[in-house]
Amino acid sequence: MEAIKQLILDNKADEAIRLLDEIIAADPQNDEAYYLRGNAWRKKGNMQLAINNYLEAMEINPESPARQAHAMMMKIMNFFNKDMYNH
C-alpha cells in the first residue's frame, strides 16, 4: 500500500486506481484500498467517485480514515460563497 500512496503523491493516480481496482477485486472488504482509491479519484478531480469510495471504506470500517476525508469533502462540496454570485 505504501507504493500506491506514493503513486498518488506522484500524480500517478491512474496507475494507483488500476492497482487498487485489482486489490479490491481480490479482497472486496479491504477498507484501506477503498480509502486510497478515494484519494486517487480526489487527486484526479472526480469528487463523486472519491466520496463513493470513502463511503464504501466507512461501511466496511467505521473507524477508517475515510471518515475524516469524507467530512472534508462534504465541507468543500457544501461551501457556498455568496459574494461569488453577486457580481
N, CA, C and O atoms as a MOPAC input file, in Angstrom:
PM7 MOZYME 1SCF
protein

 N      0.81200 1    -1.19200 1     0.00000 1
 C      0.00000 1     0.00000 1     0.00000 1
 C      0.86000 1     1.26400 1     0.00000 1
 O      0.44300 1     2.30600 1    -0.50500 1
 N      2.05800 1     1.16500 1     0.56600 1
 C      2.93700 1     2.34400 1     0.57900 1
 C      3.29000 1     2.77800 1    -0.84300 1
 O      3.35900 1     3.97100 1    -1.13700 1
 N      3.51200 1     1.79900 1    -1.72000 1
 C      3.83700 1     2.13000 1    -3.11500 1
 C      2.65700 1     2.83300 1    -3.78900 1
 O      2.85200 1     3.74800 1    -4.59000 1
 N      1.46000 1     2.41500 1    -3.47200 1
 C      0.27000 1     3.04800 1    -4.05000 1
 C      0.11100 1     4.46900 1    -3.50600 1
 O     -0.22900 1     5.38600 1    -4.25400 1
 N      0.35300 1     4.65100 1    -2.21700 1
 C      0.31000 1     6.00400 1    -1.64700 1
 C      1.29500 1     6.91300 1    -2.36800 1
 O      0.99000 1     8.07300 1    -2.64600 1
 N      2.47300 1     6.38500 1    -2.66900 1
 C      3.48400 1     7.17600 1    -3.36100 1
 C      3.05100 1     7.51200 1    -4.78100 1
 O      3.29800 1     8.61900 1    -5.26100 1
 N      2.40300 1     6.56300 1    -5.45600 1
 C      1.88800 1     6.84300 1    -6.80100 1
 C      0.90900 1     8.01600 1    -6.76300 1
 O      0.94900 1     8.89300 1    -7.62600 1
 N      0.03900 1     8.02500 1    -5.77000 1
 C     -0.93700 1     9.11400 1    -5.64800 1
 C     -0.21100 1    10.43500 1    -5.41200 1
 O     -0.54100 1    11.44500 1    -6.03400 1
 N      0.76600 1    10.43400 1    -4.52600 1
 C      1.53900 1    11.64800 1    -4.25600 1
 C      2.29500 1    12.12900 1    -5.49400 1
 O      2.48000 1    13.32900 1    -5.69600 1
 N      2.72700 1    11.17400 1    -6.31700 1
 C      3.50000 1    11.49300 1    -7.52800 1
 C      2.61300 1    11.81100 1    -8.73200 1
 O      3.09000 1    11.83100 1    -9.86700 1
 N      1.32100 1    12.05900 1    -8.48600 1
 C      0.36100 1    12.37000 1    -9.55600 1
 C      0.23000 1    11.25400 1   -10.58200 1
 O      0.03900 1    11.51400 1   -11.77000 1
 N      0.33100 1    10.02900 1   -10.12700 1
 C      0.12900 1     8.86000 1   -10.98000 1
 C     -1.13600 1     8.14400 1   -10.51800 1
 O     -1.13800 1     6.94000 1   -10.25900 1
 N     -2.21900 1     8.93200 1   -10.42300 1
 C     -3.48000 1     8.41900 1    -9.88300 1
 C     -4.05600 1     7.30800 1   -10.74700 1
 O     -4.62600 1     6.35400 1   -10.21700 1
 N     -3.92100 1     7.40900 1   -12.07100 1
 C     -4.47000 1     6.36400 1   -12.94400 1
 C     -3.85700 1     5.00200 1   -12.62500 1
 O     -4.56000 1     3.99500 1   -12.53600 1
 N     -2.54100 1     4.99000 1   -12.45700 1
 C     -1.85200 1     3.73300 1   -12.14000 1
 C     -2.27700 1     3.23300 1   -10.75800 1
 O     -2.48400 1     2.03500 1   -10.56300 1
 N     -2.40500 1     4.15100 1    -9.80700 1
 C     -2.84000 1     3.77500 1    -8.45800 1
 C     -4.24800 1     3.17700 1    -8.49900 1
 O     -4.51100 1     2.16200 1    -7.85400 1
 N     -5.14400 1     3.80000 1    -9.25000 1
 C     -6.52000 1     3.30600 1    -9.35100 1
 C     -6.54500 1     1.91500 1    -9.96100 1
 O     -7.28700 1     1.04900 1    -9.49900 1
 N     -5.74500 1     1.69200 1   -10.99100 1
 C     -5.68800 1     0.37500 1   -11.62700 1
 C     -5.25500 1    -0.68900 1   -10.61700 1
 O     -5.86200 1    -1.75800 1   -10.54000 1
 N     -4.21100 1    -0.39700 1    -9.84600 1
 C     -3.73500 1    -1.35200 1    -8.84300 1
 C     -4.76900 1    -1.55200 1    -7.73600 1
 O     -4.97400 1    -2.67300 1    -7.27200 1
 N     -5.41000 1    -0.48200 1    -7.31900 1
 C     -6.42000 1    -0.58600 1    -6.26500 1
 C     -7.64400 1    -1.36000 1    -6.74400 1
 O     -8.25400 1    -2.09700 1    -5.96900 1
 N     -8.00500 1    -1.19800 1    -8.01200 1
 C     -9.10400 1    -1.98900 1    -8.57700 1
 C     -8.80000 1    -3.48200 1    -8.45600 1
 O     -9.67900 1    -4.27700 1    -8.12400 1
 N     -7.54800 1    -3.85500 1    -8.72600 1
 C     -7.14300 1    -5.26000 1    -8.62500 1
 C     -7.21900 1    -5.74000 1    -7.17200 1
 O     -7.68900 1    -6.84600 1    -6.90500 1
 N     -6.76200 1    -4.91900 1    -6.25100 1
 C     -6.79100 1    -5.29000 1    -4.83300 1
 C     -8.23000 1    -5.47200 1    -4.36600 1
 O     -8.54400 1    -6.43500 1    -3.66700 1
 N     -9.10100 1    -4.54500 1    -4.75500 1
 C    -10.49900 1    -4.61300 1    -4.33300 1
 C    -11.20000 1    -5.81300 1    -4.96600 1
 O    -12.04600 1    -6.43900 1    -4.32800 1
 N    -10.86100 1    -6.13700 1    -6.20200 1
 C    -11.45300 1    -7.31700 1    -6.85200 1
 C    -11.07000 1    -8.58600 1    -6.08600 1
 O    -11.88200 1    -9.50100 1    -5.95000 1
 N     -9.83800 1    -8.63700 1    -5.59100 1
 C     -9.37100 1    -9.81500 1    -4.84700 1
 C     -9.86000 1    -9.81200 1    -3.40400 1
 O    -10.05600 1   -10.87400 1    -2.81500 1
 N    -10.05800 1    -8.62400 1    -2.82900 1
 C    -10.46500 1    -8.50700 1    -1.42300 1
 C    -11.45500 1    -7.35100 1    -1.27400 1
 O    -11.06300 1    -6.24400 1    -0.90600 1
 N    -12.74100 1    -7.60300 1    -1.55900 1
 C    -13.73800 1    -6.53200 1    -1.52300 1
 C    -13.97000 1    -5.91700 1    -0.13500 1
 O    -14.67600 1    -4.91500 1    -0.02200 1
 N    -13.39400 1    -6.49500 1     0.90600 1
 C    -13.55100 1    -5.93900 1     2.25400 1
 C    -12.32600 1    -5.12900 1     2.70700 1
 O    -12.17200 1    -4.84300 1     3.89400 1
 N    -11.46700 1    -4.76700 1     1.76700 1
 C    -10.25300 1    -4.02600 1     2.08800 1
 C    -10.57200 1    -2.53100 1     2.15100 1
 O    -10.52600 1    -1.82900 1     1.14100 1
 N    -10.89700 1    -2.05800 1     3.36300 1
 C    -11.30800 1    -0.65500 1     3.50600 1
 C    -10.18600 1     0.31500 1     3.14700 1
 O    -10.45600 1     1.40100 1     2.63400 1
 N     -8.93800 1    -0.05400 1     3.40700 1
 C     -7.83000 1     0.83600 1     3.07000 1
 C     -7.73900 1     1.04700 1     1.56400 1
 O     -7.42200 1     2.14600 1     1.10900 1
 N     -8.01300 1     0.00900 1     0.79400 1
 C     -7.96800 1     0.13800 1    -0.66700 1
 C     -9.04500 1     1.11200 1    -1.15200 1
 O     -8.78800 1     1.92700 1    -2.03800 1
 N    -10.23700 1     1.03300 1    -0.58200 1
 C    -11.28600 1     1.98800 1    -0.95800 1
 C    -10.89600 1     3.41300 1    -0.56600 1
 O    -11.10400 1     4.35700 1    -1.32900 1
 N    -10.33600 1     3.55500 1     0.61700 1
 C     -9.89400 1     4.87400 1     1.08200 1
 C     -8.85200 1     5.46000 1     0.12800 1
 O     -8.94900 1     6.61700 1    -0.28000 1
 N     -7.86500 1     4.65200 1    -0.21600 1
 C     -6.81500 1     5.13900 1    -1.12300 1
 C     -7.36300 1     5.40700 1    -2.51300 1
 O     -6.94400 1     6.35900 1    -3.17200 1
 N     -8.29700 1     4.57500 1    -2.96800 1
 C     -8.89900 1     4.82200 1    -4.28100 1
 C     -9.68400 1     6.13500 1    -4.25000 1
 O     -9.70600 1     6.87700 1    -5.23200 1
 N    -10.32600 1     6.41200 1    -3.11700 1
 C    -10.98700 1     7.70800 1    -2.96400 1
 C     -9.98700 1     8.85600 1    -3.07500 1
 O    -10.25800 1     9.86500 1    -3.72600 1
 N     -8.84400 1     8.69400 1    -2.44200 1
 C     -7.79700 1     9.72600 1    -2.53100 1
 C     -7.32500 1     9.90500 1    -3.96600 1
 O     -7.10100 1    11.02800 1    -4.41900 1
 N     -7.17500 1     8.79900 1    -4.67600 1
 C     -6.71400 1     8.88200 1    -6.06600 1
 C     -7.75300 1     9.59700 1    -6.93100 1
 O     -7.39800 1    10.43800 1    -7.75800 1
 N     -9.02500 1     9.26800 1    -6.74700 1
 C    -10.07400 1     9.95000 1    -7.52100 1
 C    -10.13700 1    11.43500 1    -7.16200 1
 O    -10.36400 1    12.27700 1    -8.03100 1
 N     -9.93800 1    11.75100 1    -5.89200 1
 C     -9.92600 1    13.16200 1    -5.48100 1
 C     -8.77900 1    13.89100 1    -6.16600 1
 O     -8.93500 1    15.02400 1    -6.62000 1
 N     -7.63200 1    13.23600 1    -6.23600 1
 C     -6.45400 1    13.82600 1    -6.89000 1
 C     -6.74300 1    14.10200 1    -8.36800 1
 O     -6.25100 1    15.07600 1    -8.93600 1
 N     -7.55100 1    13.22600 1    -8.98200 1
 C     -7.92200 1    13.40100 1   -10.38900 1
 C     -9.05500 1    14.41300 1   -10.58200 1
 O     -9.39000 1    14.77900 1   -11.70800 1
 N     -9.64200 1    14.86200 1    -9.45700 1
 C    -10.70000 1    15.85400 1    -9.54000 1
 C    -12.10600 1    15.29000 1    -9.63700 1
 O    -13.06000 1    16.04000 1    -9.84300 1
 N    -12.24700 1    13.96500 1    -9.48900 1
 C    -13.58200 1    13.36000 1    -9.54900 1
 C    -14.10000 1    13.20600 1    -8.12100 1
 O    -13.88800 1    12.18800 1    -7.46300 1
 N    -14.78500 1    14.25400 1    -7.66900 1
 C    -15.23700 1    14.28100 1    -6.27800 1
 C    -16.29300 1    13.21900 1    -5.98400 1
 O    -16.30700 1    12.64700 1    -4.89400 1
 N    -17.17600 1    12.94900 1    -6.94300 1
 C    -18.23100 1    11.96700 1    -6.71100 1
 C    -17.65000 1    10.57200 1    -6.49600 1
 O    -18.05600 1     9.86800 1    -5.57200 1
 N    -16.70900 1    10.16900 1    -7.33700 1
 C    -16.09100 1     8.84800 1    -7.14800 1
 C    -15.25700 1     8.80700 1    -5.86800 1
 O    -15.17700 1     7.76800 1    -5.21300 1
 N    -14.64100 1     9.92500 1    -5.51300 1
 C    -13.89100 1     9.97900 1    -4.25000 1
 C    -14.84200 1     9.73500 1    -3.08600 1
 O    -14.56800 1     8.90600 1    -2.21900 1
 N    -15.95600 1    10.45500 1    -3.06900 1
 C    -16.93200 1    10.30700 1    -1.98300 1
 C    -17.47800 1     8.88800 1    -1.94100 1
 O    -17.59400 1     8.29900 1    -0.86600 1
 N    -17.81300 1     8.33500 1    -3.10000 1
 C    -18.33800 1     6.96000 1    -3.14000 1
 C    -17.35700 1     5.97200 1    -2.51700 1
 O    -17.76200 1     5.07700 1    -1.77500 1
 N    -16.07900 1     6.12900 1    -2.81500 1
 C    -15.07600 1     5.22000 1    -2.25500 1
 C    -14.89400 1     5.43600 1    -0.76100 1
 O    -14.70600 1     4.47000 1    -0.02100 1
 N    -14.94400 1     6.67100 1    -0.30700 1
 C    -14.85900 1     6.93600 1     1.12600 1
 C    -16.04200 1     6.29700 1     1.85100 1
 O    -15.87500 1     5.70400 1     2.91700 1
 N    -17.23700 1     6.42000 1     1.27200 1
 C    -18.41700 1     5.82000 1     1.89200 1
 C    -18.28500 1     4.30100 1     1.97600 1
 O    -18.65600 1     3.69700 1     2.98300 1
 N    -17.76300 1     3.69300 1     0.92900 1
 C    -17.56500 1     2.23600 1     0.92900 1
 C    -16.57700 1     1.83900 1     2.02600 1
 O    -16.80600 1     0.87100 1     2.75100 1
 N    -15.48100 1     2.58700 1     2.14600 1
 C    -14.49000 1     2.29300 1     3.18900 1
 C    -15.11700 1     2.41800 1     4.57300 1
 O    -14.85100 1     1.59500 1     5.44900 1
 N    -15.94900 1     3.44100 1     4.78100 1
 C    -16.58300 1     3.65800 1     6.07800 1
 C    -17.61200 1     2.58200 1     6.38600 1
 O    -17.82500 1     2.23700 1     7.54800 1
 N    -18.24900 1     2.05000 1     5.34900 1
 C    -19.21500 1     0.96900 1     5.57300 1
 C    -18.50700 1    -0.28800 1     6.07900 1
 O    -19.01400 1    -0.99000 1     6.95400 1
 N    -17.33600 1    -0.55700 1     5.51900 1
 C    -16.55300 1    -1.72600 1     5.92700 1
 C    -15.93800 1    -1.50500 1     7.30600 1
 O    -15.95800 1    -2.39400 1     8.15700 1
 N    -15.39400 1    -0.31200 1     7.51300 1
 C    -14.71300 1     0.00200 1     8.76700 1
 C    -15.09800 1     1.42300 1     9.20300 1
 O    -14.55100 1     2.39900 1     8.68900 1
 N    -16.02300 1     1.53600 1    10.13500 1
 C    -16.46500 1     2.86200 1    10.58000 1
 C    -15.34300 1     3.73500 1    11.14200 1
 O    -15.49200 1     4.95400 1    11.21800 1
 N    -14.23500 1     3.13200 1    11.53300 1
 C    -13.11100 1     3.90200 1    12.07200 1
 C    -12.06400 1     4.24800 1    11.00700 1
 O    -10.99500 1     4.76400 1    11.33300 1
 N    -12.36500 1     3.97100 1     9.76600 1
 C    -11.43300 1     4.23800 1     8.66400 1
 C    -11.08700 1     5.72000 1     8.58300 1
 O    -11.91800 1     6.56600 1     8.91400 1
 N     -9.86300 1     6.04600 1     8.14400 1
 C     -9.52100 1     7.45800 1     7.91200 1
 C    -10.39900 1     8.07500 1     6.81900 1
 O    -10.40100 1     9.29100 1     6.62700 1
 N    -11.13700 1     7.23300 1     6.11300 1
 C    -12.06300 1     7.73600 1     5.09900 1
 C    -13.12400 1     8.62800 1     5.73100 1
 O    -13.66400 1     9.51200 1     5.06600 1
 N    -13.43000 1     8.40500 1     7.01100 1
 C    -14.43700 1     9.23600 1     7.69200 1
 C    -14.00800 1    10.69900 1     7.68100 1
 O    -14.80800 1    11.58300 1     7.37500 1
 N    -12.75600 1    10.95000 1     8.01300 1
 C    -12.24300 1    12.32500 1     8.03000 1
 C    -12.16700 1    12.88600 1     6.60800 1
 O    -12.51800 1    14.04300 1     6.37800 1
 N    -11.71200 1    12.07400 1     5.66100 1
 C    -11.62500 1    12.51900 1     4.27100 1
 C    -13.01100 1    12.85200 1     3.72500 1
 O    -13.18500 1    13.84300 1     3.01700 1
 N    -13.99200 1    12.01900 1     4.05900 1
 C    -15.37200 1    12.25100 1     3.61300 1
 C    -15.90500 1    13.55300 1     4.20800 1
 O    -16.52800 1    14.34700 1     3.50400 1
 N    -15.66500 1    13.77100 1     5.49000 1
 C    -16.12800 1    15.00300 1     6.13800 1
 C    -15.50700 1    16.22300 1     5.46800 1
 O    -16.19200 1    17.22100 1     5.24500 1
 N    -14.22600 1    16.15500 1     5.14800 1
 C    -13.55700 1    17.25600 1     4.47000 1
 C    -14.17000 1    17.49900 1     3.09500 1
 O    -14.40900 1    18.64300 1     2.70800 1
 N    -14.42100 1    16.42300 1     2.36200 1
 C    -15.01600 1    16.55300 1     1.02800 1
 C    -16.40300 1    17.19000 1     1.11200 1
 O    -16.75700 1    18.02500 1     0.28000 1
 N    -17.17400 1    16.79800 1     2.10300 1
 C    -18.52200 1    17.35100 1     2.24000 1
 C    -18.46500 1    18.83700 1     2.58100 1
 O    -19.29800 1    19.60900 1     2.10700 1
 N    -17.49400 1    19.24800 1     3.39900 1
 C    -17.32900 1    20.67800 1     3.69000 1
 C    -17.01800 1    21.44400 1     2.41000 1
 O    -17.57400 1    22.51500 1     2.16600 1
 N    -16.14000 1    20.89500 1     1.61100 1
 C    -15.77700 1    21.54600 1     0.35200 1
 C    -16.99000 1    21.62400 1    -0.56900 1
 O    -17.26500 1    22.66800 1    -1.15900 1
 N    -17.70800 1    20.51400 1    -0.68500 1
 C    -18.85600 1    20.46500 1    -1.59300 1
 C    -19.99100 1    21.37400 1    -1.11800 1
 O    -20.74700 1    21.89500 1    -1.93800 1
 N    -20.11600 1    21.56700 1     0.18000 1
 C    -21.20700 1    22.37400 1     0.72200 1
 C    -20.85100 1    23.84500 1     0.88300 1
 O    -21.69300 1    24.65500 1     1.27000 1
 N    -19.60400 1    24.18900 1     0.58500 1
 C    -19.18600 1    25.57400 1     0.73800 1
 C    -19.94500 1    26.44600 1    -0.24900 1
 O    -20.07400 1    26.11000 1    -1.42600 1
 N    -20.43500 1    27.55000 1     0.24200 1
 C    -21.17300 1    28.46700 1    -0.61700 1
 C    -20.71200 1    29.87800 1    -0.28600 1
 O    -20.89500 1    30.35800 1     0.83200 1
 N    -20.12300 1    30.52200 1    -1.25200 1
 C    -19.64300 1    31.88500 1    -1.07200 1
 C    -20.57200 1    32.80700 1    -1.84600 1
 O    -20.46500 1    32.92500 1    -3.06700 1
 N    -21.49500 1    33.46900 1    -1.12500 1
 C    -22.48100 1    34.33000 1    -1.77600 1
 C    -21.83600 1    35.44900 1    -2.57500 1
 O    -22.37100 1    35.86600 1    -3.60200 1
 N    -20.68900 1    35.94200 1    -2.11400 1
 C    -20.03700 1    37.04300 1    -2.81800 1
 C    -19.64200 1    36.68500 1    -4.24800 1
 O    -19.55700 1    37.56000 1    -5.11000 1
 N    -19.40600 1    35.41800 1    -4.49400 1
 C    -19.02400 1    34.98800 1    -5.84100 1
 C    -20.19200 1    35.12200 1    -6.82000 1
 O    -19.98000 1    35.18300 1    -8.03100 1
 N    -21.40900 1    35.16900 1    -6.30900 1
 C    -22.58000 1    35.18400 1    -7.17800 1
 C    -23.24300 1    36.55800 1    -7.24400 1
 O    -24.27600 1    36.70400 1    -7.89800 1
 N    -22.67500 1    37.56600 1    -6.58400 1
 C    -23.29300 1    38.87600 1    -6.52200 1
 C    -22.58100 1    39.91600 1    -7.37000 1
 O    -22.67100 1    41.10900 1    -7.07900 1
 N    -21.89500 1    39.50400 1    -8.38400 1
 C    -21.16500 1    40.47500 1    -9.21100 1
 C    -21.94300 1    40.79600 1   -10.45000 1
 O    -21.49300 1    41.59500 1   -11.27200 1

